[in-house]
Amino acid sequence: MKENYNYFVVTIGSECLAVNADCVRDRVYSFFTGESTAICLDFKDTLYMDAAGVGVIAAIVFEGRRKGVTISMRGATGSVLDMLTSTGIYRLPSWSDDNFGV
């Protein structure tokens, strides 16, 4: 995780699976309190994501909207990008040219 000006970048990790979905969700939710208004989920190191991983990312997006926190994503490739694309989650705003969908 890295703070950049008005937003936080949260690295998802090498896998986003059913077995660690709660950990991923709790880590991101910890930034929903306080002054954070924008969070970027960084998938550059994520090699694999299952359906539960996609579900937790969708829950993070929903909860972010509910709390007024802008969620964006970057760095997804391969099968992780395929999973996010097939669900439509890839349509989130992004912040740089290395974000997926570009």
C-alpha positions as CSV (number, residue, x, y, z in Angstrom):
1,M,0.0,0.0,0.0
2,K,1.3,3.5,-0.8
3,E,-0.2,6.9,-0.2
4,N,-0.1,9.3,-3.2
5,Y,-1.4,12.8,-2.6
6,N,-5.2,12.5,-2.2
7,Y,-5.5,8.7,-2.8
8,F,-4.2,5.4,-1.6
9,V,-2.8,2.7,-3.8
10,V,-3.5,-0.8,-2.3
11,T,-1.6,-3.7,-3.8
12,I,-3.9,-6.7,-4.0
13,G,-1.1,-9.4,-3.9
14,S,-0.2,-12.4,-5.9
15,E,-3.7,-14.1,-5.6
16,C,-7.2,-13.0,-4.9
17,L,-9.0,-16.2,-4.0
18,A,-11.7,-17.5,-1.7
19,V,-9.1,-18.4,0.9
20,N,-7.8,-14.8,1.2
21,A,-10.8,-12.7,0.1
22,D,-11.7,-11.7,3.6
23,C,-8.1,-10.4,4.1
24,V,-8.2,-8.4,0.9
25,R,-11.5,-6.9,1.7
26,D,-10.6,-6.0,5.2
27,R,-7.3,-4.4,4.1
28,V,-9.1,-2.2,1.5
29,Y,-12.0,-1.4,3.9
30,S,-9.5,-0.1,6.5
31,F,-9.0,2.9,4.1
32,F,-12.7,3.7,4.0
33,T,-12.4,5.5,7.3
34,G,-10.7,8.8,7.8
35,E,-9.9,11.2,5.1
36,S,-9.4,8.9,2.1
37,T,-11.6,9.8,-0.8
38,A,-10.0,7.6,-3.5
39,I,-8.4,4.2,-3.6
40,C,-6.6,2.6,-6.5
41,L,-6.5,-1.2,-6.4
42,D,-3.2,-2.3,-7.9
43,F,-3.2,-5.8,-9.6
44,K,0.3,-5.6,-11.1
45,D,1.5,-8.5,-8.9
46,T,-1.7,-10.5,-9.1
47,L,-1.3,-13.7,-11.0
48,Y,-4.6,-15.5,-10.3
49,M,-8.1,-14.5,-9.3
50,D,-11.1,-16.8,-8.8
51,A,-14.8,-16.1,-8.7
52,A,-14.7,-15.2,-4.9
53,G,-11.9,-12.8,-5.7
54,V,-14.0,-11.1,-8.3
55,G,-16.9,-11.0,-5.8
56,V,-14.8,-9.3,-3.1
57,I,-13.6,-6.7,-5.7
58,A,-17.2,-6.0,-6.6
59,A,-18.1,-5.7,-2.9
60,I,-15.3,-3.2,-2.4
61,V,-16.5,-1.2,-5.4
62,F,-20.1,-1.2,-4.0
63,E,-19.0,-0.3,-0.5
64,G,-16.8,2.5,-1.8
65,R,-19.6,4.0,-3.7
66,R,-21.8,3.8,-0.6
67,K,-19.2,5.6,1.5
68,G,-18.3,8.1,-1.2
69,V,-14.8,6.7,-1.9
70,T,-13.8,6.5,-5.5
71,I,-12.3,3.1,-6.5
72,S,-10.1,2.6,-9.5
73,M,-7.9,-0.2,-10.7
74,R,-4.7,-0.7,-12.5
75,G,-2.1,-3.2,-13.6
76,A,-4.3,-6.3,-14.3
77,T,-3.1,-8.6,-17.0
78,G,-3.7,-12.1,-18.3
79,S,-6.4,-14.2,-16.6
80,V,-6.9,-11.5,-13.9
81,L,-7.8,-9.0,-16.6
82,D,-10.0,-11.6,-18.2
83,M,-11.9,-12.2,-15.0
84,L,-12.4,-8.4,-14.4
85,T,-13.4,-7.8,-18.0
86,S,-15.9,-10.6,-18.1
87,T,-17.8,-9.1,-15.2
88,G,-17.7,-5.5,-16.3
89,I,-15.7,-4.3,-13.3
90,Y,-13.0,-3.2,-15.7
91,R,-15.1,-0.1,-16.5
92,L,-14.0,1.7,-13.4
93,P,-12.0,4.9,-13.8
94,S,-8.3,4.7,-14.0
95,W,-5.4,7.0,-13.3
96,S,-2.5,6.1,-15.5
97,D,-1.5,4.7,-18.9
98,D,-0.4,1.4,-17.3
99,N,-3.9,0.7,-16.1
100,F,-5.7,-2.1,-17.6
101,G,-8.2,-1.5,-20.3
102,V,-5.8,0.8,-22.1
